[in-house]
Amino acid sequence: MLAAEETHVKTPMSRGPVSAALLALLTSPPHDAARPTQLADVTAESVRSSQDVVRDADLQLTLFCLNALHYEGLAGVSDAWEWSADLTEVRSRIETAFEAALRDRVPVTAAPSTATAESVASALFDLAAADKSPGLSRYVATKATKDQLLEFMIQRSIYQLREADPHTWAIPRLNGRAKAALVEIQSDEYGGGRPERMHSELFAATMRGLGLDGTYGSYVDSVAAITLASVNMMTMFGLHRRLRGAIVGHLAAFEITSSSPNRRYANGFRRLGHAELTEYFDEHVEADAVHEQIAARDLAGGLVEAQPEMLSDVLFGAAACLAMDGWVTQHLIGCWTAGRSSLSQPLARVA
């Protein structure tokens, strides 16, 4: 059995004044009453002056570290910090600005005239079909180099090695048909009771097969700010009861847009000589073709039928999922087509 410390995420390097202040606070004895105040002050100033909270590496890393306290924890940091009122205030300040930026930038489709499971499902499938984001899976399938494939896996690891966890926060916040649907989906994500079949473990095995570290958080210092933002958005939706509609919509869009892209990712692996490492992607081709129907009709549709007031947030969460995936894709493909790494550290330092 692993010792508790071994399950904690490696404490990352700071990316600016806010994350530096947070990490200094978390890794020192909690006796200096002035330090939380200093953290609050520097956070307020950074949020106020940030040109783009969504892509602000310092603020997104700070939020990632704060969220890590609710998951595995951080190495060398006491679990007693999890519900610190001072840290909750800092998280709230960043998340308020983050959510506001998302709601301002994410275009949401018009709501269906009737709040039925079928109308909600139809709206979600139409939203996904209308998405014009650049195709990362097509790029990986046909153009990615071996180094870019490694970068793709590193960027994805910040969520995939924790796959399903942000959405699981919603289970106790749902009832009836929606709860049953979410439990059904999550059971598959967690391997149906077989730990070696957990999707996070399948992804870790793929990373190890490529010579990468499959331990969660190993590459947090290397992923882009927008990658951190994509995971922080999921956690924010999942941790706030008032945003349960958004996390449901996010999962629905996530599942709807998963099956075909994973087939293309597998093709990219085969093209680059890694046919033996496609199990994770092959698993999702089959599983998510089923999950998309459950997520759209029973989960999202079931929630809205029972609580029609959730419709707008379900659509917002779905649209935010698609928008964020598009922003991440733009970053990766933009870097690669310009001949540079998508990572914040050179590949040679992390592979």
NUPA-231799 format. One line per 2 residues: their letters; for each residue y, x, z of N, C-alpha, C. Coordinates in steps of 0.05 Angstrom, whole numbers, plus 5000, padded with zeros to 4 digits. Layout:
BEGIN
A) Y/X/Z/Y/X/Z/Y/X/Z; ...;
This chain:
BEGIN
ML) 4976/5017/5000/5000/5000/5000/5025/5018/5000; 5045/5011/4983/5069/5026/4981/5086/5024/5007;
AA) 5098/5046/5015/5118/5044/5036/5142/5029/5027; 5156/5017/5046/5179/4999/5038/5199/5014/5022;
EE) 5205/5039/5028/5225/5055/5014/5218/5058/4985; 5192/5060/4979/5183/5065/4951/5187/5041/4934;
TH) 5191/5018/4945/5196/4994/4928/5226/4990/4923; 5243/5006/4935/5271/5003/4931/5281/5015/4905;
VK) 5302/5005/4894/5314/5015/4870/5329/5041/4876; 5326/5061/4859/5340/5086/4862/5370/5080/4863;
TP) 5383/5091/4883/5412/5087/4885/5426/5101/4862; 5442/5087/4846/5454/5099/4822/5478/5116/4829;
MS) 5488/5129/4808/5513/5143/4810/5536/5123/4805; 5558/5128/4817/5581/5110/4814/5592/5112/4786;
RG) 5606/5092/4777/5619/5092/4751/5649/5086/4754; 5660/5089/4777/5688/5084/4781/5695/5080/4810;
PV) 5719/5073/4817/5728/5072/4845/5714/5050/4862; 5708/5028/4849/5695/5006/4865/5667/5012/4871;
SA) 5651/5020/4851/5623/5027/4857/5621/5052/4875; 5640/5071/4873/5640/5094/4890/5645/5085/4919;
AL) 5664/5067/4923/5670/5057/4950/5646/5042/4962; 5633/5025/4945/5610/5010/4954/5588/5028/4962;
LA) 5581/5048/4945/5558/5065/4951/5564/5083/4975; 5589/5091/4979/5595/5107/5003/5592/5090/5028;
LL) 5599/5064/5026/5595/5046/5049/5566/5042/5055; 5550/5036/5034/5522/5029/5038/5505/5052/5048;
TS) 5513/5077/5041/5496/5100/5047/5506/5115/5071; 5524/5103/5087/5534/5116/5111/5530/5097/5135;
PP) 5530/5107/5159/5527/5090/5182/5548/5068/5183; 5540/5043/5189/5559/5020/5188/5576/5018/5213;
HD) 5592/5039/5219/5608/5039/5243/5638/5039/5237; 5645/5046/5213/5674/5048/5206/5684/5021/5197;
AA) 5699/5008/5214/5709/4981/5208/5728/4981/5185; 5741/5004/5179/5761/5005/5158/5748/5005/5130;
RP) 5723/5014/5128/5711/5018/5102/5708/4991/5086; 5698/4970/5099/5696/4945/5084/5723/4935/5074;
TQ) 5744/4940/5090/5771/4932/5082/5780/4949/5058; 5774/4975/5058/5781/4992/5036/5766/4983/5010;
LA) 5741/4976/5013/5725/4966/4990/5737/4941/4979; 5745/4922/4997/5757/4897/4988/5783/4902/4973;
DV) 5799/4920/4983/5825/4926/4971/5821/4938/4943; 5803/4958/4940/5799/4971/4914/5787/4952/4895;
TA) 5770/4934/4905/5758/4913/4887/5779/4895/4876; 5796/4885/4894/5817/4866/4886/5835/4879/4864;
ES) 5842/4904/4868/5859/4918/4849/5845/4922/4823; 5819/4930/4823/5805/4935/4799/5800/4909/4783;
VR) 5793/4887/4797/5790/4862/4783/5816/4853/4770; 5838/4857/4785/5864/4849/4774/5872/4865/4750;
SS) 5866/4891/4750/5875/4909/4728/5855/4913/4706; 5830/4902/4709/5809/4907/4689/5817/4894/4663;
QD) 5814/4908/4641/5820/4898/4615/5797/4879/4605; 5773/4883/4615/5751/4866/4606/5729/4867/4628;
VV) 5729/4847/4645/5709/4847/4668/5681/4848/4657; 5676/4835/4635/5649/4833/4624/5638/4860/4617;
RD) 5655/4878/4607/5646/4904/4598/5656/4927/4616; 5666/4920/4639/5676/4939/4658/5652/4953/4673;
AD) 5647/4978/4666/5623/4991/4677/5624/4993/4707; 5647/4998/4718/5650/5001/4748/5644/4975/4762;
LQ) 5656/4953/4753/5653/4927/4766/5624/4917/4761; 5613/4921/4737/5586/4911/4732/5566/4927/4748;
LT) 5569/4953/4751/5551/4968/4768/5553/4960/4797; 5578/4954/4806/5582/4945/4834/5566/4919/4838;
LF) 5569/4900/4819/5556/4874/4821/5525/4878/4820; 5516/4896/4803/5487/4902/4801/5477/4912/4828;
CL) 5491/4930/4841/5482/4941/4867/5483/4920/4888; 5503/4903/4888/5504/4881/4908/5481/4862/4904;
NA) 5475/4856/4879/5453/4838/4873/5426/4851/4880; 5424/4877/4877/5399/4891/4884/5391/4887/4913;
LH) 5411/4882/4930/5405/4877/4958/5389/4851/4962; 5390/4833/4943/5375/4808/4944/5348/4810/4930;
YE) 5343/4832/4916/5317/4837/4903/5302/4859/4918; 5298/4881/4905/5282/4903/4918/5297/4918/4939;
GL) 5324/4916/4939/5340/4933/4956/5346/4960/4943; 5363/4976/4955/5370/5002/4945/5359/5024/4963;
AG) 5350/5045/4951/5339/5068/4966/5360/5079/4985; 5353/5082/5010/5371/5094/5030/5391/5074/5041;
VS) 5389/5049/5034/5408/5029/5043/5393/5008/5061; 5404/5003/5084/5392/4984/5103/5392/4956/5091;
DA) 5369/4942/5095/5368/4914/5086/5387/4896/5101; 5397/4906/5124/5416/4890/5139/5442/4884/5125;
WE) 5447/4899/5103/5471/4895/5088/5470/4869/5071; 5446/4858/5067/5443/4837/5047/5462/4814/5051;
WS) 5466/4805/5076/5483/4782/5081/5509/4789/5095; 5518/4814/5091/5543/4822/5102/5566/4805/5091;
AD) 5582/4794/5109/5604/4777/5100/5624/4792/5083; 5628/4818/5089/5646/4834/5074/5636/4838/5045;
LT) 5610/4843/5043/5599/4847/5016/5598/4821/5000; 5593/4799/5014/5594/4773/5001/5621/4767/4989;
EV) 5642/4775/5004/5669/4770/4994/5675/4787/4970; 5665/4812/4969/5669/4829/4946/5654/4818/4922;
RS) 5629/4810/4927/5614/4798/4905/5628/4773/4894; 5638/4756/4911/5651/4732/4903/5676/4738/4886;
RI) 5691/4758/4893/5715/4765/4878/5708/4774/4849; 5687/4790/4847/5679/4800/4821/5667/4777/4805;
ET) 5649/4761/4817/5636/4739/4803/5656/4718/4794; 5676/4713/4810/5696/4693/4802/5709/4701/4776;
AF) 5717/4726/4774/5729/4736/4749/5709/4737/4726; 5684/4744/4732/5663/4746/4712/5657/4719/4701;
EA) 5653/4699/4718/5647/4672/4709/5670/4661/4692; 5695/4666/4702/5718/4656/4687/5719/4668/4659;
AL) 5713/4694/4657/5713/4707/4630/5692/4695/4612; 5669/4690/4623/5647/4678/4608/5655/4650/4598;
RD) 5665/4634/4616/5672/4606/4608/5695/4606/4588; 5712/4627/4589/5734/4628/4569/5724/4637/4542;
RV) 5704/4654/4541/5695/4666/4516/5671/4653/4502; 5655/4639/4517/5630/4628/4506/5635/4601/4495;
PV) 5632/4597/4468/5635/4571/4456/5611/4553/4463; 5617/4529/4473/5596/4511/4480/5595/4488/4461;
TA) 5571/4481/4452/5567/4460/4432/5574/4433/4445; 5581/4414/4428/5587/4387/4438/5562/4375/4450;
AP) 5566/4361/4472/5544/4349/4486/5532/4325/4470; 5506/4321/4471/5495/4297/4457/5505/4272/4470;
ST) 5505/4251/4455/5516/4225/4465/5499/4212/4486; 5473/4219/4487/5455/4208/4507/5442/4231/4522;
AT) 5440/4228/4548/5428/4249/4565/5398/4244/4569; 5383/4246/4547/5354/4243/4548/5342/4271/4544;
AE) 5317/4273/4552/5303/4298/4549/5302/4307/4519; 5297/4287/4502/5295/4294/4473/5322/4302/4462;
SV) 5343/4288/4470/5370/4295/4459/5379/4323/4469; 5372/4329/4494/5379/4355/4505/5363/4377/4491;
AS) 5337/4372/4487/5321/4392/4473/5331/4396/4444; 5338/4375/4431/5348/4377/4404/5374/4393/4403;
AL) 5392/4388/4422/5417/4403/4424/5412/4433/4428; 5393/4439/4445/5387/4467/4451/5375/4481/4427;
FD) 5356/4468/4413/5345/4480/4389/5366/4483/4367; 5384/4464/4364/5405/4466/4345/5424/4489/4352;
LA) 5430/4492/4377/5448/4514/4386/5436/4541/4379; 5410/4544/4384/5397/4569/4378/5396/4574/4348;
AA) 5391/4553/4332/5389/4556/4303/5416/4564/4291; 5438/4555/4304/5464/4561/4293/5475/4588/4301;
DK) 5461/4602/4319/5470/4628/4328/5470/4648/4305; 5493/4661/4301/5496/4680/4279/5498/4709/4288;
SP) 5488/4715/4312/5490/4742/4323/5473/4761/4305; 5480/4787/4304/5464/4806/4289/5436/4807/4300;
GL) 5417/4812/4283/5389/4811/4292/5378/4838/4302; 5377/4841/4328/5366/4866/4339/5337/4869/4332;
SR) 5321/4847/4333/5293/4849/4327/5288/4858/4298; 5305/4848/4280/5302/4856/4252/5309/4886/4248;
YV) 5329/4895/4263/5336/4923/4262/5313/4940/4272; 5301/4933/4295/5279/4948/4306/5255/4947/4287;
AT) 5250/4924/4275/5227/4921/4257/5229/4938/4232; 5254/4942/4222/5257/4955/4195/5272/4981/4195;
KA) 5289/4987/4215/5307/5010/4213/5306/5029/4236; 5299/5020/4260/5302/5037/4283/5286/5062/4281;
TK) 5298/5084/4291/5284/5110/4293/5268/5110/4319; 5252/5130/4323/5236/5132/4347/5254/5136/4372;
DQ) 5276/5151/4369/5295/5154/4391/5308/5127/4397; 5315/5112/4376/5328/5086/4381/5308/5067/4393;
LL) 5283/5069/4387/5263/5052/4400/5262/5058/4430; 5263/5083/4437/5264/5091/4466/5289/5079/4479;
EF) 5311/5081/4465/5336/5070/4477/5334/5040/4480; 5322/5026/4461/5318/4998/4463/5302/4991/4488;
MI) 5280/5006/4493/5264/5001/4516/5279/5006/4542; 5295/5028/4542/5310/5035/4566/5331/5013/4572;
QR) 5345/5004/4551/5365/4983/4556/5351/4957/4565; 5328/4950/4554/5314/4926/4561/5302/4928/4589;
SI) 5296/4952/4598/5282/4955/4624/5297/4944/4648; 5323/4943/4646/5339/4934/4669/5334/4904/4675;
YQ) 5324/4889/4655/5315/4862/4661/5285/4860/4659; 5273/4871/4638/5244/4866/4633/5226/4876/4655;
LR) 5234/4896/4670/5218/4906/4692/5221/4888/4717; 5239/4869/4715/5243/4848/4735/5240/4821/4723;
EA) 5225/4820/4701/5224/4796/4684/5217/4771/4701; 5233/4750/4696/5230/4723/4708/5243/4720/4735;
DP) 5248/4742/4749/5259/4739/4777/5285/4724/4779; 5305/4730/4762/5330/4715/4765/5327/4685/4762;
HT) 5309/4677/4744/5304/4648/4740/5289/4635/4762; 5273/4651/4776/5257/4640/4798/5274/4630/4821;
WA) 5298/4641/4824/5316/4630/4845/5320/4600/4843; 5317/4589/4818/5323/4561/4814/5301/4542/4824;
IP) 5277/4553/4829/5255/4535/4836/5261/4517/4859; 5269/4527/4882/5275/4509/4905/5299/4492/4902;
RL) 5314/4496/4880/5339/4481/4875/5335/4458/4856; 5310/4455/4846/5303/4434/4828/5283/4415/4840;
NG) 5279/4393/4828/5259/4373/4837/5244/4361/4814; 5222/4349/4820/5207/4333/4801/5199/4347/4776;
RA) 5204/4334/4753/5195/4345/4727/5206/4373/4721; 5231/4377/4727/5244/4403/4722/5231/4425/4738;
KA) 5226/4420/4764/5214/4440/4781/5186/4446/4771; 5170/4426/4765/5143/4430/4756/5143/4447/4730;
AL) 5161/4442/4712/5163/4456/4687/5170/4486/4692; 5189/4491/4710/5197/4518/4716/5174/4534/4729;
VE) 5160/4521/4747/5137/4534/4760/5115/4541/4739; 5111/4523/4720/5091/4528/4699/5098/4552/4683;
IQ) 5124/4554/4675/5133/4577/4659/5131/4602/4676; 5141/4601/4700/5141/4626/4717/5113/4635/4723;
SD) 5094/4617/4727/5067/4625/4732/5056/4643/4710; 5062/4636/4685/5054/4652/4662/5068/4679/4663;
EY) 5095/4679/4669/5110/4703/4670/5099/4723/4690; 5088/4712/4712/5077/4729/4734/5047/4733/4731;
GG) 5036/4728/4707/5009/4735/4702/4988/4715/4710; 4996/4691/4718/4977/4671/4726/4959/4680/4749;
GR) 4970/4696/4768/4955/4705/4791/4942/4732/4787; 4945/4744/4763/4934/4770/4757/4956/4791/4755;
PE) 4960/4807/4775/4983/4825/4775/4985/4844/4750; 4962/4852/4739/4962/4869/4716/4972/4855/4691;
RM) 4973/4827/4692/4982/4812/4669/5011/4802/4672; 5023/4809/4694/5051/4802/4697/5067/4814/4674;
HS) 5086/4799/4663/5100/4809/4640/5116/4835/4646; 5126/4837/4671/5140/4861/4679/5121/4885/4678;
EL) 5096/4881/4686/5077/4903/4686/5069/4910/4658; 5066/4891/4640/5060/4897/4613/5083/4913/4600;
FA) 5108/4907/4607/5130/4922/4597/5130/4950/4608; 5124/4953/4634/5123/4979/4646/5101/4996/4633;
AT) 5078/4984/4626/5057/4999/4613/5066/5008/4586; 5082/4992/4572/5092/5000/4546/5111/5024/4549;
MR) 5128/5023/4569/5146/5046/4574/5130/5071/4580; 5110/5069/4596/5094/5092/4603/5080/5103/4578;
GL) 5071/5085/4561/5058/5093/4536/5077/5109/4518; 5103/5104/4520/5123/5118/4505/5133/5144/4518;
GL) 5121/5149/4542/5130/5173/4557/5155/5168/4574; 5161/5143/4579/5184/5136/4596/5175/5128/4623;
DG) 5193/5127/4642/5187/5120/4670/5188/5089/4671; 5165/5077/4680/5163/5048/4682/5171/5038/4709;
TY) 5184/5054/4726/5193/5045/4752/5220/5030/4750; 5222/5007/4762/5247/4992/4760/5271/5008/4770;
GS) 5292/5008/4754/5317/5020/4762/5319/5050/4755; 5298/5061/4743/5298/5090/4737/5321/5097/4718;
YV) 5329/5078/4701/5349/5084/4681/5375/5069/4685; 5380/5060/4709/5405/5045/4714/5429/5062/4708;
DS) 5428/5088/4711/5451/5105/4705/5455/5109/4675; 5435/5100/4659/5436/5105/4630/5443/5080/4614;
VA) 5439/5057/4625/5444/5033/4609/5473/5027/4606; 5480/5012/4585/5508/5005/4580/5518/4984/4599;
AI) 5545/4983/4602/5557/4964/4620/5550/4935/4611; 5549/4930/4585/5543/4903/4576/5514/4896/4582;
TL) 5496/4916/4584/5469/4911/4592/5468/4902/4621; 5483/4916/4638/5485/4909/4666/5496/4880/4668;
AS) 5516/4874/4652/5528/4848/4653/5508/4826/4646; 5490/4831/4627/5471/4811/4619/5452/4804/4642;
VN) 5444/4824/4658/5427/4819/4681/5443/4806/4704; 5468/4816/4708/5485/4804/4729/5491/4775/4724;
MM) 5494/4767/4698/5499/4740/4692/5475/4722/4700; 5451/4731/4694/5428/4716/4701/5426/4713/4732;
TM) 5430/4734/4746/5429/4733/4775/5450/4715/4787; 5474/4716/4776/5496/4699/4785/5488/4670/4781;
FG) 5478/4663/4757/5469/4635/4752/5447/4627/4771; 5428/4645/4776/5405/4638/4793/5412/4636/4822;
LH) 5430/4653/4832/5435/4654/4861/5454/4632/4871; 5468/4619/4853/5488/4598/4861/5476/4570/4855;
RR) 5473/4555/4876/5462/4528/4871/5479/4511/4852; 5505/4515/4854/5523/4499/4837/5519/4506/4807;
LR) 5506/4529/4802/5502/4538/4774/5473/4535/4765; 5458/4517/4780/5430/4514/4773/5426/4503/4744;
GA) 5445/4487/4735/5444/4478/4707/5446/4501/4688; 5463/4521/4694/5468/4544/4677/5443/4561/4675;
IV) 5429/4566/4698/5405/4583/4697/5383/4568/4682; 5381/4542/4684/5362/4526/4669/5368/4528/4639;
GH) 5393/4525/4631/5401/4527/4603/5396/4555/4593; 5401/4575/4609/5397/4603/4601/5367/4607/4595;
LA) 5350/4598/4613/5321/4602/4608/5312/4588/4583; 5322/4564/4579/5314/4548/4556/5322/4564/4530;
AF) 5346/4573/4528/5354/4588/4505/5339/4614/4502; 5333/4627/4525/5318/4652/4525/5290/4648/4513;
EI) 5277/4626/4521/5250/4621/4511/5251/4612/4482; 5270/4596/4474/5272/4586/4447/5276/4609/4427;
TS) 5289/4630/4436/5296/4652/4418/5278/4677/4423; 5254/4672/4433/5236/4695/4441/5213/4700/4422;
SS) 5199/4679/4413/5174/4683/4399/5176/4700/4374; 5193/4691/4355/5196/4706/4330/5207/4734/4333;
PN) 5228/4738/4350/5238/4765/4354/5216/4784/4365; 5199/4774/4383/5179/4791/4394/5158/4799/4373;
RR) 5153/4781/4354/5135/4788/4332/5148/4812/4316; 5174/4810/4312/5187/4832/4297/5188/4858/4313;
YA) 5192/4856/4339/5192/4880/4356/5164/4894/4353; 5143/4878/4354/5116/4889/4352/5113/4903/4325;
NG) 5124/4890/4304/5122/4902/4277/5137/4929/4277; 5159/4931/4291/5174/4956/4292/5158/4978/4306;
FR) 5144/4970/4328/5127/4989/4341/5105/4999/4323; 5093/4981/4308/5072/4989/4289/5083/5007/4267;
RL) 5106/5001/4257/5119/5017/4236/5123/5046/4245; 5130/5049/4271/5136/5075/4282/5111/5089/4294;
GH) 5088/5077/4289/5063/5091/4298/5054/5085/4326; 5063/5062/4337/5055/5055/4364/5040/5028/4365;
AE) 5021/5025/4347/5006/5000/4345/4991/4993/4371; 4985/5014/4386/4970/5010/4411/4988/5000/4434;
LT) 5014/4998/4429/5033/4991/4451/5047/4964/4446; 5034/4946/4431/5047/4921/4424/5039/4897/4442;
EY) 5022/4902/4462/5011/4880/4478/5033/4863/4491; 5053/4876/4502/5075/4861/4515/5088/4841/4495;
FD) 5094/4851/4471/5107/4834/4451/5088/4813/4439; 5063/4821/4434/5044/4802/4424/5039/4779/4444;
EH) 5039/4785/4470/5036/4765/4491/5059/4744/4489; 5083/4754/4484/5106/4735/4483/5107/4718/4458;
VE) 5095/4728/4436/5094/4712/4411/5080/4686/4417; 5057/4688/4431/5041/4665/4436/5052/4648/4460;
AD) 5058/4662/4482/5066/4648/4506/5093/4634/4502; 5112/4647/4489/5139/4634/4487/5140/4612/4467;
AV) 5121/4612/4448/5120/4589/4430/5113/4563/4445; 5099/4566/4467/5093/4543/4485/5116/4539/4505;
HE) 5126/4561/4516/5147/4560/4536/5172/4547/4526; 5179/4551/4500/5204/4540/4490/5203/4510/4491;
QI) 5180/4498/4486/5179/4469/4487/5181/4458/4516; 5167/4472/4534/5169/4464/4562/5197/4468/4573;
AA) 5209/4490/4566/5236/4496/4576/5257/4477/4565; 5255/4470/4540/5275/4453/4528/5272/4424/4536;
RD) 5248/4414/4536/5243/4385/4541/5239/4379/4571; 5221/4393/4584/5213/4386/4611/5232/4398/4632;
LA) 5240/4423/4627/5257/4437/4646/5286/4428/4642; 5298/4435/4620/5326/4427/4615/5330/4397/4612;
GG) 5313/4386/4595/5314/4357/4590/5308/4341/4615; 5288/4350/4630/5281/4336/4655/5303/4337/4675;
LV) 5316/4360/4677/5338/4363/4696/5361/4344/4689; 5368/4343/4663/5391/4327/4655/5385/4297/4657;
EA) 5360/4289/4651/5353/4261/4654/5356/4253/4683; 5348/4270/4702/5350/4263/4730/5378/4266/4741;
QP) 5393/4286/4730/5420/4291/4740/5438/4296/4715; 5448/4275/4703/5464/4277/4679/5489/4295/4682;
EM) 5499/4298/4706/5522/4315/4710/5516/4344/4705; 5491/4351/4703/5483/4379/4697/5485/4386/4668;
LS) 5489/4367/4650/5488/4372/4622/5507/4394/4613; 5532/4393/4621/5552/4412/4611/5544/4441/4619;
DV) 5534/4444/4644/5526/4471/4652/5500/4480/4639; 5482/4462/4633/5458/4469/4618/5466/4481/4591;
LF) 5484/4467/4577/5493/4476/4551/5509/4503/4553; 5525/4505/4575/5540/4530/4579/5521/4553/4584;
GA) 5500/4549/4601/5481/4570/4606/5467/4579/4581; 5459/4560/4564/5445/4566/4539/5464/4582/4521;
AA) 5489/4573/4518/5508/4586/4501/5514/4614/4511; 5516/4617/4538/5521/4643/4550/5499/4662/4544;
CL) 5474/4653/4545/5451/4669/4539/5453/4680/4511; 5458/4663/4492/5460/4671/4464/5484/4690/4459;
AM) 5506/4684/4472/5530/4701/4468/5525/4729/4480; 5514/4730/4504/5510/4756/4517/5490/4772/4501;
DG) 5468/4759/4491/5449/4774/4475/5463/4785/4450; 5481/4770/4439/5496/4779/4416/5514/4803/4422;
WV) 5527/4803/4445/5544/4825/4453/5528/4850/4458; 5504/4847/4471/5487/4870/4475/5477/4881/4448;
TQ) 5470/4864/4430/5460/4872/4404/5482/4886/4389; 5507/4876/4390/5529/4889/4376/5533/4917/4386;
HL) 5530/4920/4413/5533/4947/4424/5512/4966/4413; 5487/4958/4414/5465/4975/4406/5467/4982/4376;
IG) 5469/4961/4360/5469/4966/4331/5495/4981/4323; 5517/4974/4336/5542/4988/4330/5540/5018/4335;
CW) 5528/5025/4358/5525/5053/4365/5506/5067/4345; 5484/5053/4339/5464/5066/4322/5473/5070/4294;
TA) 5487/5050/4283/5497/5053/4255/5520/5073/4253; 5533/5078/4276/5554/5099/4277/5542/5126/4282;
GR) 5516/5128/4286/5503/5154/4290/5505/5164/4318; 5509/5147/4338/5510/5156/4366/5491/5140/4384;
SS) 5487/5150/4407/5469/5137/4426/5482/5112/4438; 5465/5093/4444/5475/5069/4458/5475/5072/4488;
LS) 5464/5095/4498/5462/5099/4526/5487/5113/4537; 5492/5110/4563/5514/5123/4575/5508/5153/4582;
QP) 5482/5160/4580/5474/5188/4582/5457/5194/4557; 5458/5219/4547/5441/5226/4524/5412/5222/4529;
LA) 5397/5215/4509/5369/5209/4512/5353/5233/4524; 5361/5257/4516/5347/5281/4526/5348/5283/4556;
RV) 5367/5271/4569/5369/5273/4598/5353/5251/4612; 5343/5232/4598/5329/5210/4611/5300/5207/4602;
A) 5293/5216/4579/5266/5212/4568/5246/5232/4579;
